[in-house]
Amino acid sequence: MTVAALIPRKENARNEAVPFIVGGSEGDRRIEVTEPRVVQILKMLVERGLLGVTPLDLSGVRVAASVFKLRMDYAIPIETVTERHGGRYAGTYGRYVLRADVRPVDREAA
Protein backbone atom coordinates (compact mmCIF):
# COMPACT_ATOMS: atom_id res chain seq x y z
CA MET A 1 0.00 0.00 0.00
CA THR A 2 1.32 3.44 -0.90
CA VAL A 3 1.48 6.44 1.39
CA ALA A 4 -0.94 8.27 -0.91
CA ALA A 5 -3.54 5.56 -0.32
CA LEU A 6 -3.43 6.28 3.42
CA ILE A 7 -4.21 9.98 3.02
CA PRO A 8 -7.95 10.65 3.16
CA ARG A 9 -9.29 12.21 -0.04
CA LYS A 10 -11.35 15.38 0.04
CA GLU A 11 -14.98 15.02 -0.90
CA ASN A 12 -15.82 16.36 -4.35
CA ALA A 13 -19.05 17.97 -3.06
CA ARG A 14 -17.08 21.07 -2.18
CA ASN A 15 -15.70 21.27 -5.73
CA GLU A 16 -18.96 22.19 -7.38
CA ALA A 17 -18.81 22.41 -11.17
CA VAL A 18 -18.76 25.98 -12.50
CA PRO A 19 -20.13 26.23 -16.05
CA PHE A 20 -18.61 28.44 -18.77
CA ILE A 21 -19.39 29.01 -22.45
CA VAL A 22 -16.37 28.96 -24.76
CA GLY A 23 -16.87 30.57 -28.16
CA GLY A 24 -14.92 29.34 -31.13
CA SER A 25 -14.88 29.16 -34.91
CA GLU A 26 -17.05 26.03 -34.78
CA GLY A 27 -19.62 27.59 -32.45
CA ASP A 28 -20.10 27.79 -28.71
CA ARG A 29 -19.45 24.91 -26.35
CA ARG A 30 -20.17 24.49 -22.67
CA ILE A 31 -17.55 23.34 -20.19
CA GLU A 32 -17.77 22.67 -16.47
CA VAL A 33 -14.67 23.36 -14.39
CA THR A 34 -14.56 21.65 -11.01
CA GLU A 35 -11.20 22.58 -9.49
CA PRO A 36 -11.48 25.79 -7.43
CA ARG A 37 -8.01 27.10 -8.32
CA VAL A 38 -8.59 26.51 -12.05
CA VAL A 39 -11.96 28.28 -11.80
CA GLN A 40 -10.23 31.22 -10.08
CA ILE A 41 -7.61 31.53 -12.83
CA LEU A 42 -10.19 31.24 -15.62
CA LYS A 43 -12.35 33.94 -14.02
CA MET A 44 -9.29 36.19 -13.72
CA LEU A 45 -8.39 35.61 -17.36
CA VAL A 46 -11.95 36.52 -18.40
CA GLU A 47 -12.05 39.64 -16.21
CA ARG A 48 -8.61 40.96 -17.15
CA GLY A 49 -8.98 40.47 -20.92
CA LEU A 50 -5.94 41.61 -22.90
CA LEU A 51 -4.12 42.56 -19.69
CA GLY A 52 -3.83 38.88 -18.87
CA VAL A 53 -2.62 37.20 -15.70
CA THR A 54 0.94 36.76 -14.42
CA PRO A 55 2.34 34.74 -11.52
CA LEU A 56 3.08 38.12 -9.90
CA ASP A 57 -0.68 38.77 -9.65
CA LEU A 58 -1.16 35.76 -7.37
CA SER A 59 1.89 35.26 -5.21
CA GLY A 60 2.34 31.65 -4.16
CA VAL A 61 -0.20 30.27 -6.65
CA ARG A 62 0.91 27.89 -9.39
CA VAL A 63 -0.69 29.87 -12.22
CA ALA A 64 1.12 27.89 -14.93
CA ALA A 65 -0.35 24.62 -13.63
CA SER A 66 -3.90 25.96 -13.86
CA VAL A 67 -3.25 27.40 -17.32
CA PHE A 68 -1.90 24.00 -18.40
CA LYS A 69 -5.09 22.30 -17.19
CA LEU A 70 -7.27 24.86 -18.99
CA ARG A 71 -5.34 24.24 -22.21
CA MET A 72 -5.16 20.45 -22.03
CA ASP A 73 -8.38 19.44 -20.24
CA TYR A 74 -10.72 22.11 -21.65
CA ALA A 75 -9.00 23.08 -24.95
CA ILE A 76 -9.09 26.78 -24.12
CA PRO A 77 -6.64 28.85 -26.19
CA ILE A 78 -4.38 30.79 -23.85
CA GLU A 79 -1.30 32.58 -25.15
CA THR A 80 1.89 32.91 -23.13
CA VAL A 81 3.56 36.27 -23.70
CA THR A 82 7.14 36.24 -22.41
CA GLU A 83 8.14 39.48 -20.69
CA ARG A 84 11.49 40.58 -19.33
CA HIS A 85 12.04 42.09 -15.92
CA GLY A 86 15.06 43.77 -14.42
CA GLY A 87 16.36 43.99 -10.92
CA ARG A 88 18.83 41.95 -8.99
CA TYR A 89 17.44 38.67 -10.34
CA ALA A 90 16.63 39.80 -13.87
CA GLY A 91 14.95 37.33 -16.18
CA THR A 92 11.61 36.58 -17.77
CA TYR A 93 8.10 35.61 -16.76
CA GLY A 94 4.96 34.63 -18.62
CA ARG A 95 1.81 36.69 -19.04
CA TYR A 96 -1.16 34.46 -19.86
CA VAL A 97 -3.76 35.99 -22.17
CA LEU A 98 -7.08 34.37 -23.04
CA ARG A 99 -7.54 34.07 -26.82
CA ALA A 100 -11.17 32.93 -26.90
CA ASP A 101 -14.55 34.36 -25.98
CA VAL A 102 -15.21 32.76 -22.59
CA ARG A 103 -18.05 33.75 -20.30
CA PRO A 104 -19.49 32.25 -17.14
CA VAL A 105 -22.98 30.77 -17.39
CA ASP A 106 -25.60 32.65 -15.39
CA ARG A 107 -26.87 29.99 -12.98
CA GLU A 108 -30.35 31.54 -12.71
CA ALA A 109 -30.78 31.58 -16.49
CA ALA A 110 -29.48 28.02 -16.94
Secondary structure, 3 states (H helix, E strand, C coil): CCHHHHCCCCCHHHCCCEEEEEECCCCCEEEEECCHHHHHHHHHHHHHHHHCECHHHCCCCCHHHHHHHHHHHHCCCEEEEEEEECCCCCEEEEEEEECCEEEECCCCCC
